[in-house]
Every structure is written in structure tokens, then in C-alpha cells.
Amino acid sequence: MILKKKTVLIISLICLLVVVGYLNHQLTKKSLLQSSNEYQQHEEDQLMRINSIADDSVVETASENLSDEVVDDIAIVDSRDSIIDGLKSDTDDDIEETITKEKNMRSSNYFIEYRLSRDKLRASLIDRLNEIVNNDKTSEEMRTNAQNEIMSIGQTAELELYIEGLVKAKGFEDALVFLKDDSARVVVSSSELSEQDVMKILEIVKTETGIDPSNIKIMKKL
């Protein structure tokens, strides 16, 4: 009887050990699996983070480089355009100021002095434009614009002289013409300037330049 009880107890202990071992094995397996999954997920997260950082870095670097290039190009283009427009505008302002300054208009050699001054100012402008043309850093587009401006100055000067000849042919002793992009100023040597005279000059300038009469100013020398 005692032996039978010992046998049952041993069998029970063995079963208990088997159950405990199985449960321990399952728990360990589950724990390892969970750890493995967590580690894999961690690795995937890290990899995604690294890739994301790398992509952002590439995009940011590319954007910075592109922005720098675009800004530089815009700055160059804008700078060149501004230089050409600024030089032309300053020269036109200086010429017009010379024409209209009362002191100059009272000079007996007004017409001769003005032509010399006009030619000198424009020659200086052409020199500056040639500097742009001959600059190695100037873009082809800007070089072409500067060259076109130089040609335009020559054509404008020729047209002014031609119109001056037409005005003098109308009976005026002398005449000066100054043309801008959308305006014109004419000074004639005459003691009197009638409405009919003004209309004659307006017609000549309008026909030869296409400038609106409202932008054509006609005056006599003082």
C-alpha cells in the first residue's frame, strides 16, 4: 500500500515536471519570438528612419544647390538688365537735362554745344555697354541685349539727325531732336513758334517715329 502511494506520488511529480517544463518552454519560446519581432520591428524602424534622413538630406542639398544656382542666375540676369536699363536711363536723363536747362538754352552756341554733349554722353554709354559685351562673365543673352542696345543707340542718333534735317527744311534755321523709347523733344531756332509750326513738326516726328503726339514736346530756343 505504501509502495503504491510512493509510485503515484512519483508519477504525479513527473507529470508536474513535464507540465512545468512544457509551460516554461512555451513561455520561453513566446518571449523569444516577441523579442525577435520587437527587434525586427526596431531594425525596420531604424532602417526607415535612416532612409528618411538620407532622402531628406539629398532633397535638402539638391534644393539648396538648385536654389543657389537659380538665385545666382536670377541675380546675374536681373543685374545685367538693371545695368543696361540704368545706364540708358541715366544717359537719357542727362541729355534731356542739357536740352531743357535754361542757362544752356540761352547760349549762342546752344545747338553746337548740345550736339557735342549728346554725342559725348552716348559715346560714354556705348563704352559701358561694350564693357558688358566683353566681360567673360556676361551671359550670351545679356551680351546680345547689350549689343542690340548699342545698335539701337546708333539708329536713334541717325533718326534724330534725319528728323532735324526735315524740320529745318520747313524753314527753321536750326533744330535739335532728342528721342527716347516713347517720347521726343524738339528744340527749334525761331523767334516765334506758331500753332501751324508746331503741327508741322508734330507731323514729321509722328510719321518718322510713331510716337504719340501727346508725348512729343516742341519748344523754341530762348
Phi and psi restraints in degrees (value plus and minus 20) as a CYANA .aco file:
   2 ILE   PHI     -84.8   -44.8
   2 ILE   PSI     -59.9   -19.9
   3 LEU   PHI     -82.7   -42.7
   3 LEU   PSI     -60.6   -20.6
   4 LYS   PHI     -82.8   -42.8
   4 LYS   PSI     -61.0   -21.0
   5 LYS   PHI     -84.9   -44.9
   5 LYS   PSI     -58.7   -18.7
   6 LYS   PHI     -83.9   -43.9
   6 LYS   PSI     -60.1   -20.1
   7 THR   PHI     -83.8   -43.8
   7 THR   PSI     -64.4   -24.4
   8 VAL   PHI     -82.1   -42.1
   8 VAL   PSI     -60.4   -20.4
   9 LEU   PHI     -84.9   -44.9
   9 LEU   PSI     -62.3   -22.3
  10 ILE   PHI     -83.4   -43.4
  10 ILE   PSI     -64.5   -24.5
  11 ILE   PHI     -81.4   -41.4
  11 ILE   PSI     -59.9   -19.9
  12 SER   PHI     -84.6   -44.6
  12 SER   PSI     -61.0   -21.0
  13 LEU   PHI     -85.0   -45.0
  13 LEU   PSI     -60.6   -20.6
  14 ILE   PHI     -82.2   -42.2
  14 ILE   PSI     -65.7   -25.7
  15 CYS   PHI     -80.8   -40.8
  15 CYS   PSI     -61.7   -21.7
  16 LEU   PHI     -83.1   -43.1
  16 LEU   PSI     -61.6   -21.6
  17 LEU   PHI     -83.9   -43.9
  17 LEU   PSI     -60.3   -20.3
  18 VAL   PHI     -81.9   -41.9
  18 VAL   PSI     -66.1   -26.1
  19 VAL   PHI     -82.4   -42.4
  19 VAL   PSI     -65.8   -25.8
  20 VAL   PHI     -82.5   -42.5
  20 VAL   PSI     -61.7   -21.7
  21 GLY   PHI     -82.4   -42.4
  21 GLY   PSI     -62.4   -22.4
  22 TYR   PHI     -83.7   -43.7
  22 TYR   PSI     -67.6   -27.6
  23 LEU   PHI     -81.2   -41.2
  23 LEU   PSI     -61.5   -21.5
  24 ASN   PHI     -82.9   -42.9
  24 ASN   PSI     -61.2   -21.2
  25 HIS   PHI     -82.2   -42.2
  25 HIS   PSI     -64.0   -24.0
  26 GLN   PHI     -84.4   -44.4
  26 GLN   PSI     -62.4   -22.4
  27 LEU   PHI     -84.6   -44.6
  27 LEU   PSI     -61.8   -21.8
  28 THR   PHI     -84.4   -44.4
  28 THR   PSI     -62.3   -22.3
  29 LYS   PHI     -83.0   -43.0
  29 LYS   PSI     -63.7   -23.7
  30 LYS   PHI     -84.0   -44.0
  30 LYS   PSI     -61.9   -21.9
  31 SER   PHI     -84.3   -44.3
  31 SER   PSI     -62.1   -22.1
  32 LEU   PHI     -85.3   -45.3
  32 LEU   PSI     -61.7   -21.7
  33 LEU   PHI     -82.4   -42.4
  33 LEU   PSI     -63.9   -23.9
  34 GLN   PHI     -83.0   -43.0
  34 GLN   PSI     -63.5   -23.5
  35 SER   PHI     -82.9   -42.9
  35 SER   PSI     -60.7   -20.7
  36 SER   PHI     -83.2   -43.2
  36 SER   PSI     -64.8   -24.8
  37 ASN   PHI     -83.5   -43.5
  37 ASN   PSI     -62.3   -22.3
  38 GLU   PHI     -84.0   -44.0
  38 GLU   PSI     -60.6   -20.6
  39 TYR   PHI     -86.1   -46.1
  39 TYR   PSI     -61.4   -21.4
  40 GLN   PHI     -83.0   -43.0
  40 GLN   PSI     -63.2   -23.2
  41 GLN   PHI     -83.2   -43.2
  41 GLN   PSI     -60.1   -20.1
  42 HIS   PHI     -81.5   -41.5
  42 HIS   PSI     -64.0   -24.0
  43 GLU   PHI     -83.3   -43.3
  43 GLU   PSI     -61.7   -21.7
  44 GLU   PHI     -84.1   -44.1
  44 GLU   PSI     -61.5   -21.5
  45 ASP   PHI     -82.5   -42.5
  45 ASP   PSI     -63.2   -23.2
  46 GLN   PHI     -83.8   -43.8
  46 GLN   PSI     -61.8   -21.8
  47 LEU   PHI     -83.4   -43.4
  47 LEU   PSI     -63.8   -23.8
  48 MET   PHI     -82.9   -42.9
  48 MET   PSI     -59.7   -19.7
  49 ARG   PHI     -84.3   -44.3
  49 ARG   PSI     -63.7   -23.7
  50 ILE   PHI     -83.2   -43.2
  50 ILE   PSI     -64.7   -24.7
  51 ASN   PHI     -81.9   -41.9
  51 ASN   PSI     -60.4   -20.4
  52 SER   PHI     -83.2   -43.2
  52 SER   PSI     -64.9   -24.9
  53 ILE   PHI     -82.6   -42.6
  53 ILE   PSI     -62.4   -22.4
  54 ALA   PHI     -82.7   -42.7
  54 ALA   PSI     -65.8   -25.8
  55 ASP   PHI     -81.0   -41.0
  55 ASP   PSI     -66.1   -26.1
  56 ASP   PHI     -81.1   -41.1
  56 ASP   PSI     -59.4   -19.4
  57 SER   PHI     -84.7   -44.7
  57 SER   PSI     -62.8   -22.8
  58 VAL   PHI     -83.0   -43.0
  58 VAL   PSI     -66.7   -26.7
  59 VAL   PHI     -82.0   -42.0
  59 VAL   PSI     -64.1   -24.1
  60 GLU   PHI     -83.8   -43.8
  60 GLU   PSI     -64.1   -24.1
  61 THR   PHI     -83.7   -43.7
  61 THR   PSI     -64.8   -24.8
  62 ALA   PHI     -82.1   -42.1
  62 ALA   PSI     -61.8   -21.8
  63 SER   PHI     -83.7   -43.7
  63 SER   PSI     -61.6   -21.6
  64 GLU   PHI     -84.1   -44.1
  64 GLU   PSI     -64.7   -24.7
  65 ASN   PHI     -83.4   -43.4
  65 ASN   PSI     -63.7   -23.7
  66 LEU   PHI     -84.1   -44.1
  66 LEU   PSI     -63.6   -23.6
  67 SER   PHI     -81.9   -41.9
  67 SER   PSI     -63.0   -23.0
  68 ASP   PHI     -81.9   -41.9
  68 ASP   PSI     -63.0   -23.0
  69 GLU   PHI     -86.4   -46.4
  69 GLU   PSI     -64.3   -24.3
  70 VAL   PHI     -83.4   -43.4
  70 VAL   PSI     -65.5   -25.5
  71 VAL   PHI     -81.0   -41.0
  71 VAL   PSI     -62.9   -22.9
  72 ASP   PHI     -82.8   -42.8
  72 ASP   PSI     -64.7   -24.7
  73 ASP   PHI     -82.6   -42.6
  73 ASP   PSI     -64.1   -24.1
  74 ILE   PHI     -82.6   -42.6
  74 ILE   PSI     -62.4   -22.4
  75 ALA   PHI     -82.3   -42.3
  75 ALA   PSI     -61.5   -21.5
  76 ILE   PHI     -85.0   -45.0
  76 ILE   PSI     -68.1   -28.1
  77 VAL   PHI     -81.5   -41.5
  77 VAL   PSI     -68.8   -28.8
  78 ASP   PHI     -82.5   -42.5
  78 ASP   PSI     -59.7   -19.7
  79 SER   PHI     -84.1   -44.1
  79 SER   PSI     -65.2   -25.2
  80 ARG   PHI     -85.4   -45.4
  80 ARG   PSI     -64.9   -24.9
  81 ASP   PHI     -80.0   -40.0
  81 ASP   PSI     -63.6   -23.6
  82 SER   PHI     -84.5   -44.5
  82 SER   PSI     -59.5   -19.5
  83 ILE   PHI     -82.4   -42.4
  83 ILE   PSI     -68.7   -28.7
  84 ILE   PHI     -83.5   -43.5
  84 ILE   PSI     -69.4   -29.4
  85 ASP   PHI     -83.5   -43.5
  85 ASP   PSI     -60.3   -20.3
  86 GLY   PHI     -86.1   -46.1
  86 GLY   PSI     -64.5   -24.5
  87 LEU   PHI     -81.5   -41.5
  87 LEU   PSI     -64.1   -24.1
  88 LYS   PHI     -85.0   -45.0
  88 LYS   PSI     -64.0   -24.0
  89 SER   PHI     -83.5   -43.5
  89 SER   PSI     -63.7   -23.7
  90 ASP   PHI     -83.2   -43.2
  90 ASP   PSI     -61.9   -21.9
  91 THR   PHI     -84.5   -44.5
  91 THR   PSI     -64.4   -24.4
  92 ASP   PHI     -80.6   -40.6
  92 ASP   PSI     -61.5   -21.5
  93 ASP   PHI     -83.6   -43.6
  93 ASP   PSI     -62.1   -22.1
  94 ASP   PHI     -84.4   -44.4
  94 ASP   PSI     -62.1   -22.1
  95 ILE   PHI     -84.7   -44.7
  95 ILE   PSI     -65.6   -25.6
  96 GLU   PHI     -84.7   -44.7
  96 GLU   PSI     -57.3   -17.3
  97 GLU   PHI     -83.8   -43.8
  97 GLU   PSI     -58.3   -18.3
  98 THR   PHI     -83.9   -43.9
  98 THR   PSI     -58.6   -18.6
  99 ILE   PHI     -84.5   -44.5
  99 ILE   PSI     -67.1   -27.1
 100 THR   PHI    -111.3   -71.3
 100 THR   PSI     -30.5     9.5
 101 LYS   PHI     -83.8   -43.8
 101 LYS   PSI     105.4   145.4
 102 GLU   PHI     -79.0   -39.0
 102 GLU   PSI     -61.6   -21.6
 103 LYS   PHI     -78.4   -38.4
 103 LYS   PSI     -63.3   -23.3
 104 ASN   PHI     -86.5   -46.5
 104 ASN   PSI     -58.9   -18.9
 105 MET   PHI     -89.8   -49.8
 105 MET   PSI     -36.9     3.1
 106 ARG   PHI    -109.6   -69.6
 106 ARG   PSI     -28.0    12.0
 107 SER   PHI     -88.5   -48.5
 107 SER   PSI     119.5   159.5
 108 SER   PHI     -88.2   -48.2
 108 SER   PSI     -43.8    -3.8
 109 ASN   PHI    -124.6   -84.6
 109 ASN   PSI       8.0    48.0
 110 TYR   PHI     -72.3   -32.3
 110 TYR   PSI     -71.0   -31.0
 111 PHE   PHI     -84.1   -44.1
 111 PHE   PSI     -61.2   -21.2
 112 ILE   PHI     -87.4   -47.4
 112 ILE   PSI     -66.3   -26.3
 113 GLU   PHI     -83.7   -43.7
 113 GLU   PSI     -59.2   -19.2
 114 TYR   PHI     -86.0   -46.0
 114 TYR   PSI     -63.0   -23.0
 115 ARG   PHI     -81.2   -41.2
 115 ARG   PSI     -62.1   -22.1
 116 LEU   PHI     -82.7   -42.7
 116 LEU   PSI     -64.0   -24.0
 117 SER   PHI     -84.2   -44.2
 117 SER   PSI     -63.1   -23.1
 118 ARG   PHI     -81.4   -41.4
 118 ARG   PSI     -65.3   -25.3
 119 ASP   PHI     -85.7   -45.7
 119 ASP   PSI     -58.1   -18.1
 120 LYS   PHI     -87.3   -47.3
 120 LYS   PSI     -64.4   -24.4
 121 LEU   PHI     -83.6   -43.6
 121 LEU   PSI     -61.4   -21.4
 122 ARG   PHI     -90.6   -50.6
 122 ARG   PSI     -54.7   -14.7
 123 ALA   PHI     -83.9   -43.9
 123 ALA   PSI     -58.3   -18.3
 124 SER   PHI     -84.9   -44.9
 124 SER   PSI     -60.5   -20.5
 125 LEU   PHI     -82.7   -42.7
 125 LEU   PSI     -61.9   -21.9
 126 ILE   PHI     -83.3   -43.3
 126 ILE   PSI     -58.5   -18.5
 127 ASP   PHI     -80.9   -40.9
 127 ASP   PSI     -63.2   -23.2
 128 ARG   PHI     -85.4   -45.4
 128 ARG   PSI     -60.1   -20.1
 129 LEU   PHI     -86.4   -46.4
 129 LEU   PSI     -56.4   -16.4
 130 ASN   PHI     -84.9   -44.9
 130 ASN   PSI     -51.7   -11.7
 131 GLU   PHI     -83.1   -43.1
 131 GLU   PSI     -59.5   -19.5
 132 ILE   PHI     -86.3   -46.3
 132 ILE   PSI     -63.2   -23.2
 133 VAL   PHI     -81.5   -41.5
 133 VAL   PSI     -61.2   -21.2
 134 ASN   PHI    -108.0   -68.0
 134 ASN   PSI     -21.0    19.0
 135 ASN   PHI     -97.9   -57.9
 135 ASN   PSI     105.5   145.5
 136 ASP   PHI     -82.6   -42.6
 136 ASP   PSI     -46.0    -6.0
 137 LYS   PHI    -104.6   -64.6
 137 LYS   PSI     -26.5    13.5
 138 THR   PHI     -93.9   -53.9
 138 THR   PSI     112.9   152.9
 139 SER   PHI     -90.1   -50.1
 139 SER   PSI     140.4   180.4
 140 GLU   PHI     -82.0   -42.0
 140 GLU   PSI     -57.7   -17.7
 141 GLU   PHI     -83.7   -43.7
 141 GLU   PSI     -65.4   -25.4
 142 MET   PHI     -89.0   -49.0
 142 MET   PSI     -55.9   -15.9
 143 ARG   PHI     -82.3   -42.3
 143 ARG   PSI     -61.7   -21.7
 144 THR   PHI     -84.6   -44.6
 144 THR   PSI     -61.4   -21.4
 145 ASN   PHI     -81.7   -41.7
 145 ASN   PSI     -62.4   -22.4
 146 ALA   PHI     -85.6   -45.6
 146 ALA   PSI     -61.8   -21.8
 147 GLN   PHI     -83.7   -43.7
 147 GLN   PSI     -60.8   -20.8
 148 ASN   PHI     -83.8   -43.8
 148 ASN   PSI     -56.8   -16.8
 149 GLU   PHI     -86.0   -46.0
 149 GLU   PSI     -59.4   -19.4
 150 ILE   PHI     -81.6   -41.6
 150 ILE   PSI     -65.0   -25.0
 151 MET   PHI     -83.3   -43.3
 151 MET   PSI     -59.7   -19.7
 152 SER   PHI     -83.5   -43.5
 152 SER   PSI     -58.5   -18.5
 153 ILE   PHI     -81.9   -41.9
 153 ILE   PSI     -64.0   -24.0
 154 GLY   PHI     -82.9   -42.9
 154 GLY   PSI     -62.8   -22.8
 155 GLN   PHI     -85.7   -45.7
 155 GLN   PSI     -58.7   -18.7
 156 THR   PHI     -84.6   -44.6
 156 THR   PSI     -63.1   -23.1
 157 ALA   PHI     -82.3   -42.3
 157 ALA   PSI     -61.9   -21.9
 158 GLU   PHI     -84.4   -44.4
 158 GLU   PSI     -61.5   -21.5
 159 LEU   PHI     -86.3   -46.3
 159 LEU   PSI     -57.9   -17.9
 160 GLU   PHI     -80.9   -40.9
 160 GLU   PSI     -67.0   -27.0
 161 LEU   PHI     -82.9   -42.9
 161 LEU   PSI     -58.0   -18.0
 162 TYR   PHI     -85.3   -45.3
 162 TYR   PSI     -65.2   -25.2
 163 ILE   PHI     -86.2   -46.2
 163 ILE   PSI     -58.1   -18.1
 164 GLU   PHI     -78.4   -38.4
 164 GLU   PSI     -60.8   -20.8
 165 GLY   PHI     -84.5   -44.5
 165 GLY   PSI     -60.5   -20.5
 166 LEU   PHI     -85.7   -45.7
 166 LEU   PSI     -59.5   -19.5
 167 VAL   PHI     -85.8   -45.8
 167 VAL   PSI     -65.1   -25.1
 168 LYS   PHI     -83.8   -43.8
 168 LYS   PSI     -49.9    -9.9
 169 ALA   PHI     -86.5   -46.5
 169 ALA   PSI     -36.6     3.4
 170 LYS   PHI    -105.4   -65.4
 170 LYS   PSI     -14.6    25.4
 171 GLY   PHI      90.4   130.4
 171 GLY   PSI     -17.4    22.6
 172 PHE   PHI    -108.1   -68.1
 172 PHE   PSI     120.3   160.3
 173 GLU   PHI     -82.8   -42.8
 173 GLU   PSI     -62.4   -22.4
 174 ASP   PHI    -172.7  -132.7
 174 ASP   PSI     141.4   181.4
 175 ALA   PHI    -174.7  -134.7
 175 ALA   PSI     128.2   168.2
 176 LEU   PHI    -145.8  -105.8
 176 LEU   PSI     116.4   156.4
 177 VAL   PHI    -146.6  -106.6
 177 VAL   PSI     113.4   153.4
 178 PHE   PHI    -146.8  -106.8
 178 PHE   PSI     100.3   140.3
 179 LEU   PHI    -129.3   -89.3
 179 LEU   PSI     115.7   155.7
 180 LYS   PHI    -136.3   -96.3
 180 LYS   PSI    -194.2  -154.2
 181 ASP   PHI     -78.4   -38.4
 181 ASP   PSI     -63.1   -23.1
 182 ASP   PHI    -154.1  -114.1
 182 ASP   PSI       0.9    40.9
 183 SER   PHI    -171.4  -131.4
 183 SER   PSI     145.1   185.1
 184 ALA   PHI    -167.0  -127.0
 184 ALA   PSI     128.1   168.1
 185 ARG   PHI    -151.4  -111.4
 185 ARG   PSI     112.8   152.8
 186 VAL   PHI    -146.3  -106.3
 186 VAL   PSI     110.8   150.8
 187 VAL   PHI    -139.9   -99.9
 187 VAL   PSI     108.5   148.5
 188 VAL   PHI    -139.7   -99.7
 188 VAL   PSI     133.5   173.5
 189 SER   PHI    -111.6   -71.6
 189 SER   PSI      82.7   122.7
 190 SER   PHI    -180.3  -140.3
 190 SER   PSI     120.1   160.1
 191 SER   PHI     -93.1   -53.1
 191 SER   PSI     -49.5    -9.5
 192 GLU   PHI    -154.5  -114.5
 192 GLU   PSI     126.6   166.6
 193 LEU   PHI    -150.9  -110.9
 193 LEU   PSI      76.2   116.2
 194 SER   PHI     -97.6   -57.6
 194 SER   PSI     148.5   188.5
 195 GLU   PHI     -83.4   -43.4
 195 GLU   PSI     -54.6   -14.6
 196 GLN   PHI     -85.7   -45.7
 196 GLN   PSI     -60.4   -20.4
 197 ASP   PHI     -82.0   -42.0
 197 ASP   PSI     -63.0   -23.0
 198 VAL   PHI     -81.8   -41.8
 198 VAL   PSI     -62.3   -22.3
 199 MET   PHI     -84.3   -44.3
 199 MET   PSI     -57.4   -17.4
 200 LYS   PHI     -82.5   -42.5
 200 LYS   PSI     -66.6   -26.6
 201 ILE   PHI     -86.2   -46.2
 201 ILE   PSI     -62.2   -22.2
 202 LEU   PHI     -76.9   -36.9
 202 LEU   PSI     -64.0   -24.0
 203 GLU   PHI     -82.8   -42.8
 203 GLU   PSI     -61.8   -21.8
 204 ILE   PHI     -83.6   -43.6
 204 ILE   PSI     -70.9   -30.9
 205 VAL   PHI     -84.3   -44.3
 205 VAL   PSI     -63.1   -23.1
 206 LYS   PHI     -82.3   -42.3
 206 LYS   PSI     -64.2   -24.2
 207 THR   PHI     -83.8   -43.8
 207 THR   PSI     -60.5   -20.5
 208 GLU   PHI    -103.6   -63.6
 208 GLU   PSI     -43.8    -3.8
 209 THR   PHI    -137.7   -97.7
 209 THR   PSI     -44.7    -4.7
 210 GLY   PHI      59.4    99.4
 210 GLY   PSI     -12.9    27.1
 211 ILE   PHI     -92.7   -52.7
 211 ILE   PSI     119.8   159.8
 212 ASP   PHI     -83.2   -43.2
 212 ASP   PSI     115.4   155.4
 213 PRO   PHI     -73.4   -33.4
 213 PRO   PSI     -50.3   -10.3
 214 SER   PHI     -87.4   -47.4
 214 SER   PSI     -37.3     2.7
 215 ASN   PHI    -124.1   -84.1
 215 ASN   PSI      -7.3    32.7
 216 ILE   PHI    -128.5   -88.5
 216 ILE   PSI      99.1   139.1
 217 LYS   PHI    -129.4   -89.4
 217 LYS   PSI     109.3   149.3
 218 ILE   PHI    -142.1  -102.1
 218 ILE   PSI     113.1   153.1
 219 MET   PHI    -167.4  -127.4
 219 MET   PSI     139.9   179.9
 220 LYS   PHI    -121.5   -81.5
 220 LYS   PSI     133.4   173.4
 221 LYS   PHI     -88.1   -48.1
 221 LYS   PSI     119.9   159.9
